[in-house]
Amino acid sequence: MPIEDDRNKFNTDFKDKEWDNAKKDAFGNLLINALIEIKNKLTTNPVNSESFEKPTLEDVKKIHDEINQIVNQRFLITTAVISIFGVVAALLVRENLNDFLVFFVSFLLASLTFMLYIFSYTLKRTLRIFSTYLNVTGSSIWEQQWEDYRDYEKRNENTITWAYSKGHTIVFMLLGGFSIALPFVITGVRNPNIYKIELSIVIGLIIFLIINIFYLVIECYIGFRSKWDNEDKLKTKWRLVLHIPEPPDNTQ
């Protein structure tokens, strides 16, 4: 076909200028609406608008040093509690204290043991914040594999992994139990007829037992219930702060 005939055919097919302009306007409105929709999605989804910045090697080393320091502090707390218990027990045995002071000092010892355990647990919570950060950011293969190992024992063997935290709790519970039994043993040896005492003293002994048993129950509940660590919740917080998407669910 000659070029001139082709041009005439083109002009004939699109000679209706009003229809051609309407088509252009419709296409322009469609394009504008699509761009507005894309813009709204980007502004309401911070995960896509902000990128995650992986920690440097210096940051990872610093966090590992903090974790090691916390583990060492918890070990020092345990040894300090054992030493304090030995000193106080020797004092109660050697010194000729009256029965009231024996029970009062034993109560203070049990209270001190409980408070140091709570302090040790707060250190553990701080440690979990650091370790979950390393896990979420993929900065430590050890943290990920340690979690996989605990999940394996829980899922396949239906057991709780026993490590230093469980042993730590057992030591504190034993010291708390000895703090309860110690005054009864001392006063019972010195005064064989101690159980023939007044009602007011009996009430005091019952209160002594209730408070100290309460200490032991709290320590056991914290030490042997892994949910109190809230590692899943800590990892979720880190992902929200660092704008890291949730991993796919592989449990199904």
C-alpha positions in Angstrom: 0.0 0.0 0.0 1.4 3.5 -0.9 2.3 5.7 2.0 -0.3 8.3 0.9 -3.1 5.8 0.9 -2.0 4.5 4.4 -2.0 8.1 5.8 -5.5 8.7 4.4 -6.8 5.5 6.0 -5.3 6.5 9.4 -6.9 10.0 9.3 -10.3 8.4 8.3 -10.2 5.9 11.2 -9.4 8.6 13.8 -11.1 11.6 12.4 -13.4 11.7 15.4 -11.2 13.9 17.6 -13.7 14.0 20.5 -13.7 10.2 20.9 -9.9 10.2 20.8 -9.6 12.9 23.5 -12.1 11.0 25.7 -10.0 7.9 25.4 -6.9 9.8 26.4 -8.6 11.3 29.5 -9.9 7.9 30.6 -6.4 6.4 30.3 -4.9 9.4 32.2 -7.4 9.0 35.1 -6.8 5.3 35.3 -3.0 5.9 35.5 -3.4 8.6 38.2 -5.6 6.4 40.4 -3.1 3.5 40.1 -0.3 5.8 41.2 -2.3 7.1 44.2 -3.1 3.5 45.3 0.6 2.6 45.1 1.6 5.7 47.1 -0.9 4.9 49.8 0.4 1.3 50.2 3.9 2.5 50.5 3.2 5.1 53.2 1.1 2.7 55.3 3.6 -0.2 55.2 6.8 0.8 57.1 8.3 -2.6 56.5 8.6 -1.9 52.8 9.5 1.8 53.2 12.4 1.2 55.6 15.2 -1.2 55.2 16.9 -3.3 57.9 20.5 -2.4 58.6 22.5 -5.4 59.8 24.7 -4.9 62.9 28.5 -4.6 62.4 31.0 -7.0 63.7 31.9 -4.6 66.4 28.3 -4.4 67.5 28.0 -8.2 67.6 31.2 -8.5 69.6 30.0 -5.9 72.1 26.7 -7.8 72.6 28.5 -11.1 73.1 30.7 -9.4 75.7 27.6 -8.1 77.5 26.1 -11.6 77.5 29.3 -13.1 78.9 29.4 -10.5 81.6 25.8 -11.1 82.7 26.4 -14.9 82.9 29.5 -14.2 85.1 27.4 -11.9 87.3 24.8 -14.5 87.8 27.5 -17.0 88.8 28.9 -14.5 91.3 25.5 -14.0 92.8 25.1 -17.7 93.3 28.5 -18.1 95.0 27.8 -15.0 97.1 24.5 -16.5 98.4 26.1 -19.8 99.3 28.8 -17.9 101.2 26.3 -15.7 103.0 24.3 -18.7 104.0 27.3 -20.5 105.4 28.4 -17.5 107.5 24.9 -16.9 108.9 24.3 -20.6 109.6 27.7 -20.8 111.5 26.7 -17.6 113.4 23.3 -19.1 114.5 24.9 -22.4 115.6 27.8 -20.9 117.6 26.2 -17.9 119.1 23.7 -18.4 122.0 20.9 -16.4 120.5 17.4 -16.6 121.9 14.8 -18.3 119.9 13.2 -15.2 118.6 16.5 -13.9 117.1 17.2 -17.3 115.6 13.9 -17.2 113.6 14.3 -13.5 112.8 17.8 -13.9 111.4 16.7 -17.0 109.4 13.8 -15.0 108.0 16.2 -12.2 106.9 18.4 -14.8 105.3 15.6 -16.3 103.4 14.4 -12.8 102.3 17.9 -11.9 101.2 18.2 -15.1 99.2 14.8 -14.5 97.5 15.7 -10.9 96.6 19.1 -11.9 95.1 17.2 -14.6 93.0 14.9 -11.9 91.7 17.9 -9.7 90.8 19.5 -12.7 89.1 16.3 -13.3 87.1 16.3 -9.6 85.9 19.8 -10.2 84.7 18.6 -13.2 82.8 15.8 -11.2 81.2 18.4 -8.6 80.0 20.5 -11.5 78.6 17.4 -12.7 76.7 17.0 -9.3 75.1 20.5 -9.4 73.8 20.4 -13.1 72.7 17.0 -12.6 70.8 18.5 -9.6 69.0 21.3 -11.8 67.7 18.8 -14.5 66.8 16.5 -12.2 64.9 19.2 -10.4 63.0 20.9 -13.6 62.1 24.2 -12.3 63.7 24.9 -15.5 65.7 24.6 -19.0 64.4 25.0 -20.3 68.0 21.9 -18.5 69.2 19.8 -20.0 66.4 21.2 -23.5 66.8 20.7 -23.4 70.6 17.1 -22.5 70.2 16.7 -25.3 67.7 18.2 -27.7 70.2 15.8 -26.7 72.9 12.9 -26.9 70.5 14.0 -30.4 69.5 14.0 -31.7 73.1 10.7 -30.1 73.9 9.0 -31.4 70.7 10.5 -34.9 70.3 11.4 -35.9 73.9 8.8 -33.8 75.7 11.5 -32.6 78.1 12.8 -29.2 79.3 16.4 -28.5 78.5 18.4 -28.4 81.7 21.2 -25.9 81.7 22.7 -23.4 84.1 19.4 -21.5 84.7 17.6 -24.6 86.0 20.6 -25.5 88.2 20.7 -21.9 89.4 17.1 -22.1 90.5 17.7 -25.4 92.3 20.6 -23.9 94.3 18.4 -21.0 95.5 15.5 -23.2 96.4 17.8 -25.5 98.4 19.2 -22.5 100.3 15.7 -21.2 100.9 14.6 -24.6 102.2 17.6 -24.8 104.5 16.8 -21.3 105.8 13.3 -22.6 106.8 14.6 -25.7 108.5 17.6 -24.2 110.2 15.9 -22.3 113.0 13.6 -25.2 113.9 16.6 -27.6 114.1 18.7 -25.2 116.2 15.9 -24.3 118.6 14.7 -27.9 118.8 18.2 -29.1 119.8 18.6 -26.4 122.4 15.1 -26.7 123.8 13.5 -30.1 123.5 10.3 -28.7 124.9 10.1 -25.9 122.4 6.8 -27.2 120.9 5.1 -26.5 124.2 4.9 -22.8 123.5 2.3 -20.0 123.6 -0.3 -19.5 120.9 1.2 -16.1 119.9 4.5 -17.7 119.2 2.8 -20.5 117.2 1.1 -17.8 115.0 4.5 -16.2 114.4 6.0 -19.5 113.3 3.1 -20.1 111.0 3.6 -16.7 109.4 7.3 -17.5 109.1 6.6 -20.7 107.3 4.0 -19.2 104.9 6.3 -16.3 103.8 9.3 -18.6 103.3 7.2 -21.2 101.4 5.9 -18.4 99.2 9.5 -17.5 98.4 10.1 -21.1 97.3 7.0 -21.3 95.2 7.8 -18.1 93.3 11.4 -19.2 92.7 10.2 -22.6 91.4 7.5 -21.0 89.2 10.0 -18.5 87.6 12.8 -21.0 87.2 10.9 -23.9 85.6 8.4 -22.1 83.4 10.1 -21.1 80.2 7.1 -18.9 79.2 8.4 -16.3 81.7 11.4 -15.7 79.5 9.0 -14.6 76.7 11.6 -15.2 74.0 8.9 -15.2 71.3 7.5 -11.9 72.5 11.0 -10.4 72.6 11.7 -11.6 69.0 8.5 -10.1 67.8 9.4 -6.7 69.4 12.8 -6.7 67.8 11.2 -7.5 64.3 8.8 -4.6 64.7 11.6 -2.2 65.8 14.0 -3.3 63.1 11.3 -3.7 60.4 12.1 -7.3 59.8 9.3 -9.4 58.4 8.0 -12.4 60.3 9.6 -15.7 59.2 7.3 -18.3 57.5 5.5 -20.8 59.7 7.2 -24.2 59.2 5.2 -26.0 61.9 2.5 -27.1 59.5 
